[in-house]
């Protein structure tokens, strides 16, 4: 799976080569639920940011969870 990247001018370059200028972009604040409360991930220390990137997400259904319920 290829991901987008930023060039030297902070323009977003999508996997298909489309460039979105930095002036047209809007920052999105991402929150994560940690031990019962929400916290913006931009306030995480470097270790917690690394841990967040490696987390696996799951869909928990009533009655339990199966390995097939896992998603990225």
C-alpha positions as protocol buffer text, in pm:
chain_id: "A"
residue {
  index: 1
  type: UNK
  ca { x: 0 y: 0 z: 0 }
}
residue {
  index: 2
  type: UNK
  ca { x: 159 y: 327 z: -108 }
}
residue {
  index: 3
  type: UNK
  ca { x: 110 y: 639 z: 99 }
}
residue {
  index: 4
  type: UNK
  ca { x: 116 y: 1009 z: 26 }
}
residue {
  index: 5
  type: UNK
  ca { x: 421 y: 1216 z: 115 }
}
residue {
  index: 6
  type: UNK
  ca { x: 520 y: 1580 z: 153 }
}
residue {
  index: 7
  type: UNK
  ca { x: 771 y: 1747 z: -77 }
}
residue {
  index: 8
  type: UNK
  ca { x: 1027 y: 2007 z: 30 }
}
residue {
  index: 9
  type: UNK
  ca { x: 760 y: 2284 z: 16 }
}
residue {
  index: 10
  type: UNK
  ca { x: 511 y: 2092 z: 237 }
}
residue {
  index: 11
  type: UNK
  ca { x: 292 y: 2018 z: -66 }
}
residue {
  index: 12
  type: UNK
  ca { x: 114 y: 1684 z: -45 }
}
residue {
  index: 13
  type: UNK
  ca { x: 208 y: 1439 z: -320 }
}
residue {
  index: 14
  type: UNK
  ca { x: -45 y: 1158 z: -361 }
}
residue {
  index: 15
  type: UNK
  ca { x: 53 y: 808 z: -479 }
}
residue {
  index: 16
  type: UNK
  ca { x: -87 y: 883 z: -828 }
}
residue {
  index: 17
  type: UNK
  ca { x: 139 y: 1192 z: -858 }
}
residue {
  index: 18
  type: UNK
  ca { x: -130 y: 1453 z: -787 }
}
residue {
  index: 19
  type: UNK
  ca { x: 14 y: 1748 z: -594 }
}
residue {
  index: 20
  type: UNK
  ca { x: -200 y: 1938 z: -343 }
}
residue {
  index: 21
  type: UNK
  ca { x: -43 y: 2275 z: -257 }
}
residue {
  index: 22
  type: UNK
  ca { x: 27 y: 2347 z: 110 }
}
residue {
  index: 23
  type: UNK
  ca { x: -196 y: 2656 z: 88 }
}
residue {
  index: 24
  type: UNK
  ca { x: -499 y: 2436 z: -1 }
}
residue {
  index: 25
  type: UNK
  ca { x: -446 y: 2188 z: 282 }
}
residue {
  index: 26
  type: UNK
  ca { x: -620 y: 2194 z: 620 }
}
residue {
  index: 27
  type: UNK
  ca { x: -459 y: 2041 z: 928 }
}
residue {
  index: 28
  type: UNK
  ca { x: -672 y: 1774 z: 1091 }
}
residue {
  index: 29
  type: UNK
  ca { x: -641 y: 1713 z: 1463 }
}
residue {
  index: 30
  type: UNK
  ca { x: -654 y: 1341 z: 1543 }
}
residue {
  index: 31
  type: UNK
  ca { x: -763 y: 1220 z: 1886 }
}
residue {
  index: 32
  type: UNK
  ca { x: -697 y: 882 z: 2041 }
}
residue {
  index: 33
  type: UNK
  ca { x: -880 y: 727 z: 2334 }
}
residue {
  index: 34
  type: UNK
  ca { x: -634 y: 639 z: 2608 }
}
residue {
  index: 35
  type: UNK
  ca { x: -753 y: 485 z: 2934 }
}
residue {
  index: 36
  type: UNK
  ca { x: -1099 y: 633 z: 2912 }
}
residue {
  index: 37
  type: UNK
  ca { x: -1028 y: 983 z: 2784 }
}
residue {
  index: 38
  type: UNK
  ca { x: -953 y: 1148 z: 2449 }
}
residue {
  index: 39
  type: UNK
  ca { x: -621 y: 1316 z: 2383 }
}
residue {
  index: 40
  type: UNK
  ca { x: -483 y: 1483 z: 2068 }
}
residue {
  index: 41
  type: UNK
  ca { x: -199 y: 1273 z: 1925 }
}
residue {
  index: 42
  type: UNK
  ca { x: 0 y: 1587 z: 1840 }
}
residue {
  index: 43
  type: UNK
  ca { x: 58 y: 1618 z: 2217 }
}
residue {
  index: 44
  type: UNK
  ca { x: 214 y: 1271 z: 2240 }
}
residue {
  index: 45
  type: UNK
  ca { x: 582 y: 1232 z: 2319 }
}
residue {
  index: 46
  type: UNK
  ca { x: 800 y: 1059 z: 2051 }
}
residue {
  index: 47
  type: UNK
  ca { x: 764 y: 716 z: 2216 }
}
residue {
  index: 48
  type: UNK
  ca { x: 384 y: 736 z: 2233 }
}
residue {
  index: 49
  type: UNK
  ca { x: 367 y: 858 z: 1870 }
}
residue {
  index: 50
  type: UNK
  ca { x: 570 y: 554 z: 1762 }
}
residue {
  index: 51
  type: UNK
  ca { x: 342 y: 325 z: 1963 }
}
residue {
  index: 52
  type: UNK
  ca { x: 33 y: 487 z: 1808 }
}
residue {
  index: 53
  type: UNK
  ca { x: 165 y: 420 z: 1454 }
}
residue {
  index: 54
  type: UNK
  ca { x: 208 y: 51 z: 1538 }
}
residue {
  index: 55
  type: UNK
  ca { x: -135 y: 0 z: 1696 }
}
residue {
  index: 56
  type: UNK
  ca { x: -376 y: -244 z: 1540 }
}
residue {
  index: 57
  type: UNK
  ca { x: -742 y: -146 z: 1515 }
}
residue {
  index: 58
  type: UNK
  ca { x: -1028 y: -388 z: 1574 }
}
residue {
  index: 59
  type: UNK
  ca { x: -1402 y: -383 z: 1534 }
}
residue {
  index: 60
  type: UNK
  ca { x: -1553 y: -529 z: 1848 }
}
residue {
  index: 61
  type: UNK
  ca { x: -1897 y: -677 z: 1797 }
}
residue {
  index: 62
  type: UNK
  ca { x: -2145 y: -781 z: 2060 }
}
residue {
  index: 63
  type: UNK
  ca { x: -2055 y: -1125 z: 2184 }
}
residue {
  index: 64
  type: UNK
  ca { x: -1684 y: -1104 z: 2116 }
}
residue {
  index: 65
  type: UNK
  ca { x: -1436 y: -1065 z: 1836 }
}
residue {
  index: 66
  type: UNK
  ca { x: -1293 y: -1292 z: 1567 }
}
residue {
  index: 67
  type: UNK
  ca { x: -957 y: -1262 z: 1390 }
}
residue {
  index: 68
  type: UNK
  ca { x: -1151 y: -1173 z: 1071 }
}
residue {
  index: 69
  type: UNK
  ca { x: -1283 y: -860 z: 1245 }
}
residue {
  index: 70
  type: UNK
  ca { x: -935 y: -706 z: 1248 }
}
residue {
  index: 71
  type: UNK
  ca { x: -876 y: -415 z: 1006 }
}
residue {
  index: 72
  type: UNK
  ca { x: -598 y: -170 z: 921 }
}
